[in-house]
Amino acid sequence: MAMLKPASSEPSDAALVSLAQKGQAEAFDALINRYQRRVIGLCFRHLNNYEEACDLAQDVFVQVFQHLADFQGKSSFSTWLYRVSLNACYNRQRYFKAKGRSGVTSLEGILERREADADSSALMRGSDPGALQAMEREEVREQVQKALQSLEEGQRKVVDLVDIEGLSYEQASQVMKVPVNTVRSRLSRARQTLKLKLSRLRKRLGDETGS
């Protein structure tokens, strides 16, 4: 969800927020149209479930609307929206974890699981020379996800913001409400931890390939 400025021919976020705060529903609808796809994309990357992502994105915009009068413009609207969206994602993930649920129940997730099963069956039959590579890619993706989840929350958030979402240190600082130096130090520690964890995976996969 890159925080890009709208085209000059379009009203700015600040102008739309001001109109929406005065009760113009069309202005808030314009903000939704401007950011809806980005918010859904952010939620999907965290939940890995399109239906849940759409549902959560709707909740995010309801929450933003309810608190729009409190928005004073100390940060940009997109930064505030990003903060609300990210917190909503983490809260939903905690809810799933408490309920013993994973986020993958959507049609996309089912099809993805079937494709992985097909790759596994082909590998066992020895009929698909690309199946081993496909299985390795799936394993790497799962291990990367596990490594990310093993980080403490502050480090995981900064990796999400800077390395995955592409925000600058300054933007991440605004979203997380911490100094830029804190963003830098957390990211450095997180990268070192991930490097260690994933180097073990690379070594193991290299050993298996060479065997």
C-alpha positions as CSV (number, residue, x, y, z in Angstrom):
1,M,0.0,0.0,0.0
2,A,2.3,2.7,-1.2
3,M,1.4,6.1,0.1
4,L,1.3,8.0,-3.2
5,K,-0.1,11.4,-3.7
6,P,-3.2,11.6,-5.9
7,A,-2.9,13.2,-9.4
8,S,-2.9,17.0,-9.3
9,S,-6.3,17.0,-11.2
10,E,-7.9,15.2,-8.3
11,P,-8.8,16.7,-4.9
12,S,-6.2,16.0,-2.3
13,D,-6.8,13.7,0.6
14,A,-6.8,16.7,3.0
15,A,-9.5,18.4,0.9
16,L,-11.7,15.3,0.8
17,V,-11.2,14.7,4.6
18,S,-12.2,18.3,5.3
19,L,-15.4,17.9,3.2
20,A,-16.2,14.5,4.8
21,Q,-15.8,16.0,8.2
22,K,-18.4,18.5,7.2
23,G,-20.8,15.8,6.4
24,Q,-20.4,15.4,2.7
25,A,-20.8,11.6,2.1
26,E,-19.5,11.9,-1.5
27,A,-16.1,13.0,-0.2
28,F,-15.7,10.0,2.0
29,D,-16.9,7.7,-0.8
30,A,-14.1,9.2,-2.9
31,L,-11.5,8.4,-0.2
32,I,-12.8,4.8,-0.1
33,N,-12.6,4.5,-3.9
34,R,-9.0,5.9,-3.7
35,Y,-7.7,3.5,-1.1
36,Q,-10.1,0.5,-1.0
37,R,-7.9,-1.7,-3.3
38,R,-4.8,-0.9,-1.3
39,V,-6.4,-1.7,2.0
40,I,-7.8,-5.0,0.7
41,G,-4.4,-5.8,-0.6
42,L,-2.7,-5.1,2.7
43,C,-5.3,-7.2,4.6
44,F,-5.0,-10.1,2.1
45,R,-1.2,-10.2,2.5
46,H,-1.7,-10.6,6.2
47,L,-4.7,-12.9,6.3
48,N,-4.1,-14.8,3.0
49,N,-7.9,-15.0,2.5
50,Y,-9.6,-12.7,0.1
51,E,-13.1,-12.9,1.7
52,E,-11.7,-12.1,5.1
53,A,-9.6,-9.3,3.6
54,C,-12.6,-7.7,2.0
55,D,-14.6,-8.0,5.3
56,L,-11.7,-6.6,7.3
57,A,-11.2,-3.7,4.9
58,Q,-14.9,-2.8,5.3
59,D,-14.4,-2.8,9.1
60,V,-11.4,-0.5,8.6
61,F,-13.3,2.1,6.7
62,V,-16.2,1.9,9.2
63,Q,-13.7,2.6,12.0
64,V,-12.1,5.4,10.0
65,F,-15.5,7.0,9.4
66,Q,-16.5,6.7,13.0
67,H,-13.3,8.5,14.1
68,L,-13.0,10.9,11.2
69,A,-14.0,13.9,13.3
70,D,-11.0,13.1,15.6
71,F,-8.5,13.2,12.7
72,Q,-6.6,16.5,13.1
73,G,-4.2,16.1,10.2
74,K,-1.0,15.8,12.3
75,S,0.0,13.0,9.9
76,S,-1.2,12.4,6.4
77,F,-4.6,10.6,5.9
78,S,-2.8,7.7,4.2
79,T,-0.5,7.3,7.2
80,W,-3.4,7.2,9.6
81,L,-5.4,4.8,7.4
82,Y,-2.3,2.6,7.1
83,R,-2.0,2.5,10.9
84,V,-5.6,1.7,11.4
85,S,-5.4,-1.1,8.7
86,L,-2.3,-2.6,10.1
87,N,-3.6,-2.7,13.7
88,A,-6.8,-4.3,12.4
89,C,-4.8,-7.0,10.6
90,Y,-2.9,-7.8,13.8
91,N,-6.0,-7.9,15.9
92,R,-7.7,-10.2,13.4
93,Q,-4.6,-12.5,13.3
94,R,-4.7,-12.6,17.2
95,Y,-8.4,-13.5,17.0
96,F,-7.7,-16.4,14.5
97,K,-4.8,-17.6,16.7
98,A,-7.0,-17.6,19.8
99,K,-9.7,-19.6,18.0
100,G,-7.2,-22.0,16.5
101,R,-7.9,-20.9,13.0
102,S,-5.6,-20.2,10.1
103,G,-6.5,-17.5,7.6
104,V,-6.6,-19.9,4.6
105,T,-10.2,-20.9,4.0
106,S,-10.9,-18.9,0.8
107,L,-11.3,-20.3,-2.6
108,E,-7.8,-19.1,-3.4
109,G,-6.4,-20.9,-0.4
110,I,-8.3,-24.1,-1.4
111,L,-7.0,-24.0,-4.9
112,E,-3.5,-23.3,-3.7
113,R,-3.6,-26.3,-1.4
114,R,-4.9,-28.5,-4.2
115,E,-2.0,-27.4,-6.4
116,A,0.5,-28.2,-3.7
117,D,-1.2,-31.6,-3.3
118,A,-0.9,-32.2,-7.0
119,D,2.8,-31.3,-7.0
120,S,3.3,-33.7,-4.1
121,S,1.5,-36.5,-6.0
122,A,3.5,-35.9,-9.1
123,L,6.7,-35.9,-7.2
124,M,5.8,-39.3,-5.6
125,R,5.1,-40.7,-9.1
126,G,8.3,-39.2,-10.5
127,S,6.4,-38.0,-13.6
128,D,7.0,-34.3,-13.2
129,P,10.6,-33.0,-13.2
130,G,9.5,-29.6,-12.0
131,A,7.6,-30.9,-9.0
132,L,10.6,-31.0,-6.7
133,Q,11.3,-27.3,-7.4
134,A,7.7,-26.5,-6.8
135,M,7.7,-28.3,-3.5
136,E,10.9,-26.5,-2.5
137,R,9.4,-23.1,-3.3
138,E,6.4,-24.0,-1.2
139,E,8.6,-25.1,1.7
140,V,10.7,-21.9,1.5
141,R,7.6,-19.7,1.5
142,E,6.3,-21.6,4.6
143,Q,9.6,-21.3,6.4
144,V,9.9,-17.5,5.6
145,Q,6.4,-17.1,7.0
146,K,7.3,-19.0,10.1
147,A,10.5,-17.0,10.5
148,L,8.5,-13.7,10.3
149,Q,5.9,-14.9,12.8
150,S,8.7,-15.8,15.2
151,L,9.9,-12.2,15.4
152,E,8.7,-10.1,18.3
153,E,5.8,-7.9,17.3
154,G,7.7,-4.6,17.0
155,Q,10.3,-6.2,14.7
156,R,7.6,-7.9,12.7
157,K,5.7,-4.7,12.2
158,V,8.8,-2.8,10.9
159,V,9.6,-5.7,8.5
160,D,6.0,-5.6,7.2
161,L,6.2,-1.8,6.7
162,V,9.7,-1.3,5.3
163,D,10.7,-4.6,3.6
164,I,7.3,-5.9,2.5
165,E,5.1,-2.8,2.0
166,G,8.0,-0.5,0.8
167,L,7.5,2.4,3.2
168,S,10.4,4.7,4.0
169,Y,11.9,4.8,7.5
170,E,10.1,8.1,8.1
171,Q,6.7,6.7,7.0
172,A,7.1,3.6,9.1
173,S,8.0,5.9,12.0
174,Q,4.8,7.8,11.6
175,V,2.7,4.6,11.3
176,M,4.3,3.0,14.4
177,K,4.5,6.3,16.4
178,V,8.2,5.6,17.2
179,P,11.4,7.5,16.4
180,V,13.1,6.8,13.1
181,N,16.2,5.5,15.0
182,T,13.9,2.9,16.7
183,V,12.6,1.8,13.2
184,R,16.2,1.5,12.0
185,S,17.4,-0.5,15.1
186,R,14.3,-2.8,15.1
187,L,14.7,-3.5,11.4
188,S,18.4,-4.2,11.8
189,R,17.8,-6.8,14.6
190,A,14.9,-8.3,12.6
191,R,17.0,-8.7,9.5
192,Q,19.8,-10.3,11.5
193,T,17.4,-12.8,13.0
194,L,15.8,-13.6,9.7
195,K,19.2,-14.0,8.1
196,L,20.2,-16.5,10.7
197,K,17.0,-18.5,10.5
198,L,16.9,-18.6,6.7
199,S,20.6,-19.4,6.3
200,R,19.9,-22.6,8.1
201,L,17.1,-23.4,5.6
202,R,19.4,-22.5,2.6
203,K,22.1,-24.8,4.0
204,R,19.7,-27.7,4.5
205,L,18.2,-27.3,1.0
206,G,21.7,-27.1,-0.4
207,D,22.7,-30.3,1.4
208,E,19.6,-32.1,0.1
209,T,20.3,-30.9,-3.5
210,G,23.9,-32.0,-3.3
211,S,23.0,-35.4,-1.9
